[in-house]
Amino acid sequence: MIYFNCDYNEGAHEKVLQRLVETNMEQTEGYGCDPYCRAAEELIRRKCQAPDAAVHFLVGGTQTNAIVIAAALRPHQGVAAAATAHVNVHETGAIEAGGHKVLVLPAKEGKITASQIDECYQAHVRDDAFEHIVQPKLVYLSQPTELGTLYTLKELEEIAEVCRRDGLYLYIDGARLGYGLAAEGNDVTMQDLARLCDVFYIGGTKVGALFGEAVVISNPVLRQDFRYIMKQRGGMLAKGRLLGLQFLALFEDDLYLEISRHADRLADRIREAFDRKKIPFLVKSRTNQLFPILPDKDLEWLSEKYCYSYQERIDDTHSAVRFCTSWATAEEAVEQLIRDIDKIEGDPAAG
């Protein structure tokens, strides 16, 4: 079985493992107070051109989202997010369990707009019963989105402008950030994110690390007491150096972008194979996630050889599924998949 269902099937890049092995028997302080975490924090600040930003390391994406949102919001405040947002559909109600409502906005290809955010805020403040309704206070975006699409720099600048005008925090989930930064046509950098967002995170779990996410906090209000919230929510890893070491390995010599380009390049090859067969997509994406619409009869035999993710039913005979490459996807696996894509009859009328 060849796995194309997600981008975290493998362990970690060999350079990450090498750093962990080389330092295995060293004694350091715990809880992220070691020299390796300090060095990784400084390296990330330089990459972001944000010398005053706070950088904290957490283990996983759901934990990171829950802790950032808990640190940002008061009990009566909520999170505005796309209907397809990870915090809305893939985290088992973690945000609601923490006491904050997700305020769902309709999404187009996984994205929401500045005007939607402003309308959400204005609808609240203009309601005579506003004190009886959850107050929008934080806007949650993913870059790339759950559908592999990307916000452009112009779109993010417009959203940031609305957030600042309306007094909303802007938070970007970067679980797959590397695949977005490396994608063809992307015009957003980490420097842009640090400039436009109050807080964002750089995903490691899905981009070459064993585990780990790096939270970058630009807003001084959110920097205050963040480690208290980390500890209270179970996010302060005793062996914190394990996180710092991994991000040092990923961001020295631009390894993070190098391995992300690998995944995007292989996804491009798979995309081209589907295009040659005139197989439509649920959305067009240039990152590592592909959502072809395929006849169920073809999915049946493909599932005997490949593991992919089901996305949604299109009609009685077609489904949208997800094929996902990663930093570790083998060229040979992609070549085999392409040979099998060539066997699909295709159906231009699907969807």
N, C-alpha and C positions, 0 to 999 in steps of 0.2 A: 504494500500500500504506500502510495506517495502522498504526502500531506501538503495540501494547498489551502487548508481551512483557516489558518491564522499565521501570524508572524512571531509567535513565541513557542514554537514546537521544539526548537533546539536549545542547547544550554547557553553558552556564551562564546564570544569571539576569543580566539586563542591568546591574544594579547591581554585581554581582561584576565583570563585564567592565569597567565604568566605572572602578572603583577600580584595576584592573590597568593600564588605559590611562593614567590620570591620573598614576600613579607610575612608568611604564615606564622613564623615563630617569634616575630617581633612583639614586644610589649608596648602598648600605647594606651593613652586615656580612652575611656569609652564615651558613648553617647554623642559621637560626632565632634568631639573636642580634640581630636588627634591631628598631627601634622598633615596627614594625607587629605583629610576632609578640608582643612584650611587651604591647602594648595589647590584642591579641586574647586573650592568656592572662588578663589581668586582668579583661577583660569577661566571659569565661566563668566565672572564679572568682566574680564577683559574681552572675551568673545562677544559679550552683549554690549560692550562699551557703556557699562553702567557701574561706575566705581562705587556708588553708594548703595547698590542693591543688596538685599540680604539673600543668601542662598542657603537652602536647607534640603537635606536628603531624606526621602521617605522610600518605603519599600515597593508599593504598588499603586496603580492608578486610582482604584476606588477609594483606598485609604487617603490618597492625596486629595482627591476631590472633596471627600467628607471633611477632612481637616481644614483645608483652605476655606471652604464655605462656612464651617463652624466658627473659624477665626474672624471671618468678615462680617457675619450677620448677627443682628439681635433677634430675639425670639419671634418677633412679629413680622420679620422680613423674609422674603423669598427670592428665588432664583429664576430669572427669565431665560428660557432655553428653547431650542428647536424641538419639535415633537420627536425627532429622531436622535436627540442628544443622548450621549452615553448615560448621563445622570438620570435621564428619564426612562430609558428602556433597558439598560443592561447592568444596573447596580442594585437590584433587588430592593429598591426603595431606600437606599442608604441615606439619601439626603432627607427624605421625609422622616426616617427613623431617628435622625439627628435633630428633628424639630423644625425643619424648614421645608416649605412647599415649593415644588417645581412649577413655575408658571409657564405653561406650554404655549409656544407660538408656532403657527404653521410654517413648514419649511419647504423650500424649493431646492431640490438636489442637495439636501442636508444643511442648507444655509438659511440664515435669517438676515434681515436688513436693518439698517439704521432707522428707517421710517417705522418699521414694525416695533422696534424697541421704544421709540418715542411715543408711538400710539399707545403702547402698553402702559407706559409711565403716565401719560396725560390722562388716559381713561381712569387711572387710579386717583390722581390728585383732584380731578374735576368731579368725582363722584361725591355726592352729598354724604354718603355713608362710608367715606374712605377709611375711617377709623375702625370699621367693622370688617375690613378686607385686608388680606395679606398685602404688605407693601413691597413692591418690586425694589430691590436694592442692588442686586448683582446680576450681571449678564454673563452667561456661560456660553463660550464657543469652543469648538474643536478645530485644530489646524494640523493635519487634514480633518475633515468631517468624518462622521461614521460611514459616509458613502464614498470616501476617498477624494472628495472634491476639495478645492482650495479657495479660501478667501483671497482676493487680490489686495494689494496694498491700499488701493483707493477705497475698497469696501471697508477695510479695517480702520482706515483714517476717518471715514464717515461715522462708523459705529463708535469709535473713541470720542469723537466730537460730541455726539449725542449723549454718551455716558457722562462726560464731564459737565455738559450743560444741565443735565437732569440729576446730577449727583449720584450716579450709579457706578459701582465698581465694575471693571472689565476684567474678566478672568478667562484665560485660554488654556484648554487642556491640550497638551502637546504629547500625548502618549505615542503618537507616530510622527512626531515633529520632523525627525530626520528625513523621512520619506517625502514630506512636504517641501522641505528646504532644497532637496536634491531634484525635485520634479521639474521636467521641462515646462517652461512657461511661468514658473513661480517667480514672483517679484518681491516676496516678503523675506526679510532676514531676521535673525535673532535680535539684532540691534533694533529693528522696527518693533518687535514684540516688546522689548524692554522699555522702549519709548512710549508706546501706545497703551500698554496694559498696566493695570495696577499690580497684577500678579499673573504669571504663567508658569507652566512646568515643561521641562525637557524630558521626554520619555527615554528611559534606558531599557526597561524590561522588554520592549518590542524591537529594540534597535541595538542588539549586541551585548547587553548586560545579562548577568544571571537574574538580576532583579534590581529595581531602583529607579526613582524619579527625582529630578533636581528642580526644586521650587525656587523661582526667582521672583522676589518681591520688590517692586519699585516704589510703591506707595508707603511712606513712612508710618501712616496710621496702621496699616496691616502688618508692618514689621514688628510693632510693639506686642510683646507677650506671645509671639507665635510659638516659641518653644514650650511655653506652658500648655498650649492647646495640643501640640504634638504629644507631649508626655501624657496628658489626661486621656487622649484618644488612642493610646497604644502605639503611637508612631515613632517614638524615640528608640531606635535600635541600640541595644547595649554595645554590640560590636559595630559601632557606626563606621569604623574605618573601612569595612567591607564595601560600603557605598562610595565613600570618597575615592578609594582606589580604583573602582570601576569607572567612575567618571573621569579620573585622571587618564586612564588608558584610552577612553573613548575620545577625549578632546585634545590629547596630545597628537600632533602630526595629522590632525583632521581625519582621524579614523572614522568618526561618527558620520561625516558626510560621505566618505569613501564607500563604506558598506551600505549606506542608504542608496547611493547611486546604483550599486549592484542590484538591489531589489527592484528599483524603478526600471532599470534597463531590461531586466528579465520580464517584468510585467508588460513593458512595451512590446516585447516579442510575442507574448501570449495575446495581447490586444490585437496586434497586427494579424495574427493567425485567425482570430475570430472575425476580424474585418474582412479578410479575404473570403471567408465563407458567408459574408453578408449576415452574420449573426448580430442582432441588435443588443444594446446594453440598456439597463435600467437608467444609468447615468453615465456620462462620459467622464472618466477620471484619468489623470496622468500620474497618479501615485501608484502604490503597490497593491491596491485593492481593485479588483475587476468584478463587475456585476453583469455577466452575460445573461440573456434570456434564451433558454434552451428548451427544446421539446422534452417532455418527460421521458419519452422512450429512449432518448439519447442519454439523459441523466442516469437512467437505470443501469446502462452498461458502463458508463463512465465511473459510477460509484463503486464498481468492482475493482477499479485500479487506483482511483484517486479519492482522497478525502477533501471535500469542499464544504462550504456552509450554505444552508438554505436561507434565502432572503425573504421571498414572498411569492404568493401565487399570482400569476398574470392572467391566465384564463384556464379553461378546462384542460388544456393539453400542454401548457407552458409554465415554467417557473423561472424566476430570477434567482440565481445563486451567486455566491462569492468565491472567487479564486484569489488567493492572497500569496504574494511572494514575500520573502524576508531577506535579511542581511546574509543568511546562510543558505538560501536556496541554491541547489546545484544546477549547473548548466544542463547536465544530462537529464535531469527530471523535467526541465522545461522542454527540451528537445523531444522527449517522449510524449509529453502532453500535446505539443504542437502536431506531432504525427497523428495522434488520435483526434485532435480537432479537425484535421484534414479529412477524417472519415465521416464527420457529421454532414448530413445532407443539407442542413440549413433551412431556414424558413424566414424570408424577408418580411412576411406579414405578421410575425410574432409580435405580441404586444400592441 
